[in-house]
Amino acid sequence: MTLNPKFRIAVVFLAGVLLGTAATLVLMRPTPVVQVLTPAPMPPPQVAYEPRSFNDLAGWDDDRLADILPALTKSCARIAEGDDIQNIGKISVTAADRKAACQKVLDPSLNKKDLRAAFEAAYQPYAVIAGGKTEGTFTGYYEATLNGSLHREGPYQFPLYGVPKKLINVNLKDFVSTSALDGSDIPRTIVGRLDGQQLKPFYTREEIDLENAIAEDATVVAWIDDAVDVHVLHIQGSGQVKLPDGTMMRVGFAGHNGHSFRGLGRILIDEGALPQGTASMIAVRDWLKQNPKRAQELMVQNARYIFFRKIEGDGPIGASGLALTPGRSLAVDPRYIPLGSLLWLQTTDPDRNALRRLMVAQDTGAAITGAVRGDYFWGAGEPAFAKAARMRSPGRYDILVPKPAPPQP
């Protein structure tokens, strides 16, 4: 992997402070004699948050707000104690503000009318405006279902790997000032592996799939019967594996190899396999399954690789650490929308029906970048896939920011 020049200088000194072997690694802060070079801050993105009225939210009076409560209850339970402050542009929201808003709308005694009034009393809507525009792109995702086994046998030949033992995550905030990272496109975490005493980029998908680069280093969570289904799972991030005895095992995201994501649709269009404008996930999946040899050659062009873990209990689990709620959980770019935020979404479903409802930001994704960009969680199974695979809709959202909590006596 060729490191982005904006953060190459942030890691060039790491070789001198990465000690140990592949089995043991100790990250030590540089001594005063080491000169640490930090990148110049990037200009802040042109994103604005402008106050609006609930009367400005098209469809607000028609949404069944009670349907948001299960998802919101989970996010509210995760609010940190103390002075945990969220900054939304120039707006600062404390943990106390968020807790007070949650208490108002989660009151079990509220009827339908009072619940709407409680939301309006507890939150202030703000339009999210990027580059002077409120419109962005909204796609869909789902929880995949795969056929697999706990053992490599018969048709089950394609691994779902757990996190490799030699994979290293380096948090740049331990080495680079926060001011140098804020407002830039520099990743907060570098993923690599130790080669002697040097940190190297971790293996690509091609090295993992075609050269078995981690076969001796990572456990296999499950063996799957179809390589294309495995790749789709890597894109979706979570799924359920149907084992030979009929039981279902839920798996979820556990880590990645640090390389950039490249979508299969774009790969197939660039290769001339599918015409521009026809690369829905359904068309992509069908083409890959009909052309297995070519599929293997093309899938490795997406260098990003996902590692999985077994999930016990409810799921799938989003980036917030919470089980997602179909139709109410949205994946966002957390640089602009804090996880746990309420969003009033205005877009259309794949059949161009209006989709206007209250959502909770509970997930992220490698392809979900930008201030007005969302991925709508449709649920599990083929019906959800049929929706998610075809969704690419223009739309907008407004963020509902908790109003300041009253001072404590």
N, C-alpha and C positions, 0 to 999 in steps of 0.2 A: 504493500500500500504506500502511495506517495502522500506524505503528511501535508495537510493544508499549511501553506507558508505562514499564515497568521498565527498558528500555534506551534510550528516546528521549533521556534526559538524558545518556547515555553518548556520544551522537553529535552532540548539539546544537552542540558546540564545533568539530566537524570542518571546518565551512565555512571557519574561519579558518586552518586548517592544511593544507587541500587546495589546492595550487597547481598551476598549469599549465593545459593545455588538454586536449581530448579525446584528443589524440595523445600527450601526455606528461603524466605525473602524478608528483609527488614528495610523499610523505607525510612531513611533518616533525613531530617531537615539539613540543608547545606550549612556548612560552617561559615563564619563571617568572611573568610578569605575567598569564598566562591562568589563570583559575580553573577547575579541572577538577572537575565534580560527578560523584560516583560513587554508584550506587544502593546502598541498604542491602541487606546480604545477606539472601537468603530463608532461612527456617528450613530446616535440613537435612531431606531426605526421610526418612521413617520406614522405613529399610531396615536389616535386620540380617543378619549372616552367622554362623550357629551351627554349631559343629563336629559332625560326624556320623561314624559308622563306615561302612566299605564294606559291612558286613552290613546297613546300613540302606538301601542303594541297591537297590531292587527290580529284579531282572533282571541285576544286575551279573555274575553268574557265567555268564550265557548269551550275552553279547555277544562277537562275534568281534573282539577288540581289535586284531588285526593289520590290520584294515581301516581303522583310524584313522591308521596310521603314515604313509601318503603325505601326508595333510593336515597331520599334526603335524610331519613333517619340514620342510615348507615354513615353518611358523610358527617352529619352533625356529631355523631358519637366519636369521631376521630379528631375533633378540634382540640388542638394542643392547649395545655394549661400555660398560664403565665402571659408574657408580653409578646406572643407570636404575632408579628405584624405582616400582613399581606399588602404589597404595593401594587396597585392597579393603575398604571400611569402615575399621575400625581395624587391619586387617592390612596390614603392609608387606612387599612381596616384592621382592628385589633381582634384578638381571640375573644375578648369580652363582647365586642360588637357582634361577632358571628354567633356566639352562644345565645345572646339576647334575642337575635332574630329567629334562631332555631326554636327557642322556647315559645315564642309567640305563635309560630305556624304549626308546631307539633302538639299543641294543646288538644288532647283527645275529645274535649267537650265541644269543639267547634263544629257547627253545621256547614253545609256547602257555601252559603252566603257569607257566613262569618269567616270561613277559611280564606275566601278571596279578599275580604277586607283586612284580614291579618297579614297576608302577603303584602298588600299595598301599604300597610302601616309599618311593616318591618323592613322593607327594601325600597331602594331607589333605582329605577332602570337607567342604564347608560348605553347609548349606542356605541358600538365598537367600529371605529373608522380607520381604515388602513390606506395610506396614500390618497386620502380624500374620498375614498369610496367605502360604502357600507357592505357591498356585495362581495361574497366569496364563493368557495366551492364546498359542497357537502357530498360525501360518499358514504357507503355503508359497509359494515362488517358483521360477521356472525361467528358462532361457535361451530367449528367443523366437526364432522363425525367420520372416523376412520376405522378400518378393520385392521386389527393387530394382535400381537401375541407377546407374552413376556419372554418368550424364547425365540431364537432364530431357527425357524423350521418351515418347511413347505414354502408357501408363497410369501411368507413374512421375512423379507430380506433387506428392508430399508430402515435404518435406525432413527429413532428419536433420541438424540444424545442429551445427557445431562451436562451441567457445566464442567468443562475440563479442569482437572486439578491444577494444571500449569497456567491457566488463564489468570492474568493480573489486571486489576482495575486500578488506575492511578487517578485520584481526585486532584484536578489541577488547582483547586482552591487551597490545597496544602502547599503549593509552590508559587502560585501567581496571585497577585492582589485581586480582590473582588472587583475593584473599579476597572481593571483591565479586561475582565470577562463580561461585565454587565454591558448590555447593548451591542454585543458582538456576536458573530456566528461561530465563535470558538467553542468546541464541545467542552462540557464541564468534566468529562471523564475520558481518559485514554485507555483503550483496551489493548493489551499486548501479551507477550510471553518473554520469558527470560532466555537469552541465548548467551551462555557464559555469564558475563556481568553486564550485558547490554540488553536494554528493553527493545524488542522488535515488534512490529505489527503482528497481530495474531493471524492464524491461517485463514485463507479465503475459502469461499464455498467450493471452488474448484479443487483446492488442496485437500479439503475435508472429504468431499464426495468422491473424487476421482483418484486421490492418492492416499486415502485412509490416514490422513495426517494425525488424527486424534484417536484412532482406534484403540490404542493402548493407554490412553490418558483419560478417557471419559466413560462413565457408565452409560448403558443404554436403558432408557426408561421403558421403551417398548419397541418392538419390531413391527413395521407396517408393510402391507402388501402392495402398495403403489407409490412410486416415487413422486408422481405429480401431486397426489394427495398430501404427501409430506411437505412439498414446497408450498402448497396452498396453506397448510397449517402454519408454516413459517411466516406467511404474510398476515394471517389472521391473529396469530399469537396464542390461541387457546383452542381446545377441542376436547372431544370425548373419543376414546378408543374402545371399540367393541371387541372384546376378547372372544376366543373360540367357544367358551362355555356360555356366551351370551351376556356376561356381566359387562358393565361399562366402567371405564377408568377415565377420570378427568385429568387432563394435563394442561399446564399453563406455562407462560413465559418465565424463564429463570435467568436469562442473560443473553448476550450477543457477542459477536466477534469483533465489533468495532468498525467494520467496513461499511461503506455507503450502500444504501438501498437503491436498487434499480428495478422498476416494476416490470413484470412479465409482459404486460400489454405493450409497453414501449419497446421492449426487446423484440417481440414478434413483429411489430410494425417496422422497426428499423431493419429487420432481416427480410422484409418483404413477405413474411408468412401470412400476415393479416393486413387488409387495407386500413388506412387511416379512418377512424371513426367507428370501427367495428370490434374493437378489442375489449369487449366486456369480459368480466371474469368467467362468465359461462362460455363464451367463445374461446377464450384463452385455454381454459381447462379442457374443453373438447378437442381443440387442435393438438394440445400436448399429448393427450391420451391416444389420439389417432396416429401420432408420429413419435413413438417412444424413443427411437434412436436419436432423432433430431432434437427431441425435447431435452435429453441429457446434455447435449452440446449447448443449448440455449439457456437452460436454467442456471448453469454455473456462471453466466454473465452477471447475475445478481450476486455480488460478492458477499452481501450481508447474510449471516448465518445465525439462527436462533437456537438456543438451548432450552430444554424443558425440565419441568419437575412434576411429580404427581401431586394433584390437588385433592385434599380430603374435604368433604362437605360441599357447600354451595359454590357455585362458580358460574361462568368463568371469572377470574380475578383480574381486575384492571390495574393500571399503574398506581392507583390510590391505595391498593391493597384490599379493596373491597369487591365483593361479588357484584357483577353488573346486573342491571335491570333492563330487560328488553323494552325498547321503545322509550326509555327515559334516561339512559346513560349515553354520554357523548364523549368521544375522544377529541382532545384539543391540543393546541400547542401551549404548554405551561409557561412559556416565556411571556405570554400575553393574557392567558386566562388561568388563574390559580385553580388547582385541583380542588374539588368540593364546591366550586362556584355554581350558582343557579344561572341558567341562560334561557332567554325566551327565543326559541328557534322559529324562523320563518323560511321554509323551503318547500320543495315538493318531493313526493316519493317517486320511484321509477316509472310509475304509471301517470305521472303528472298531477296527482291529487295533492291538494294543499296539505302540508305537514306543518302545523303551527301548534307548538306545545312547549311546556316548561321542561327543561332538561337539567341534569346534573353533570358537570364535568368530572368524570371519574376515570378517564383513561388517556393514554397518549399513543403515538405511533410514529414510526420512522418516516412515513410519508405525510404525516399530518403536521405541516409547517406553515406558519403564517398567522396573522392576527385574526383573520376571519376565515377559518378553515376547520371543518369538523368531520368526524366519522361517526355515523349513527349506528348504534348497536341494535340489530334486528332480532337477536335470539339465536336458537340452535336449530340444526337440521337443514334439510333441503329446502323447505318453504322459506326459511330465513335466508339461505344462500341465494335463492331465486330473486329475492328483493335486494340483498346487499350487492350481489354481483352486477346488477344493472343500474345501481344508483350513482349518478354523477349530476347533481343538481345545483344550479345557482341558488343563492340564498343569503341570509344575513342572520345575525343574532344580536340581542341586547343582553348585557350582563346585569344581573340584579345584585346590587351591592348593599350589604346590611347598613342600615342607618346607625349613627353613633348610639351606643348603649347609654342609658341614663347613668349619671354618676352614682357610685355606691355611697350609701350614708356612712 
